[in-house]
Amino acid sequence: MAFVYLITEEAFEGEVVRPWVKIGYSKNPPEWRVNANLKRGNPRCLVLSAVFEFESIVQARRAEKAAHEQFSQHLFQKEWFQVCWKTVAAWYEEQGAIYRKNT
């Protein structure tokens, strides 16, 4: 089992921000990424907005790469894209991706 995850930042109260989403993959539960190294140095709250299940790490990596290519015009830095996570999630659904059951 492996996962593709969409992580977003919550804006501060009263703050107007553009939509940002991190598109990543992991063989470990994505919560580990949010609570570990991604949170360091970031003052905003990070939220696991969507998680998709794949049978193998190879499939998850391919799915992540496909999304990076699909949304490449929105790429900001590394795996962060300036696009609403719901747009990315809808695209994954159209590709036949399955949401993790407890998301």
N, C-alpha and C positions, 0 to 999 in steps of 0.2 A: 504494500500500500504506500502511495505517495500523494502529495498534495500540491495544488496550485492555489495560492492565496492572494487576496486583494486586501491591502492594508491602506487605511486612510488616516488623515490627521483631523482631529476635532479643532475647530477654530475657538479662540478665546471669546468670552462673552462680548458681544457687540462688534466683533471683528468680522470684516467681510474679506473672504479669501477665495482664491480660485480653487477649483477642484483638483486635488492631487491624489494619485493612487500608486502604490507600489505593487508591481506584478512580480511575484516570485514563486519559487517551488522549493519543496523540502521533502525528505523522507521522514522527518520528524514532525510531530504536531506543530502547526504554524504558530500556536500560542507561544512556543519557546522563542520564536524569532521576535515576537512583539515584546515579550518580557525580558529578553536578554539584550543582545547587542543593538537592536534597532532603537531602543528607548534611550540609550545613553546619549546625552548631549542634546536631546530634543525636548524643548519645554512644552510642546503640545502633547495632548493625549493621543496615543495611537490606537486605532480600532481595527479589529479583524472584521472587515465588512462582508467578505464572502470566501468560502473555501470549497474547492472542487476536488473530488477523489479520483485517483488513477490507480490502475493495477500495479504499475511499476514506476520506478524513478525515471526510467528512460521515457515513458509516456508523458509523465509530468513535465520533464525537461523540454520535450518536443512541444507540448501545449504552451508552456511559458514562452518559448522561442517564437511560436506562431503568433501569440498575442503581442510580443515585442515588435514583430514585423508589421502586424496589422495596425498597431497604434504608433508606429515609429515617428510619424509627423508630430506627435505629442510628447516625444521623449524630452525630458529635461536633463536628467543626470542619472547614470547607472540604471536602476530599475524603476525610477520615479517618472510618472507620466502626468501631464496636465490634461486630464480627462476625467469625467465622472466615473466612479467605480461601477455605477449601475449600467453604464454603456458597455464597459468591459465585461461585466457579468452577463449581460444580455447576449453579447457576441459569443461568449463561451457556451451559453445555453444553445445558441443556434448551431454551434459546432458539435453538439451532443454531449457536452460535459455534464457530469452529475454532481450536484451539490453534496457536500458531506452531510450526513444525516443529522448531526447535532448543531448545524450552523443556523 
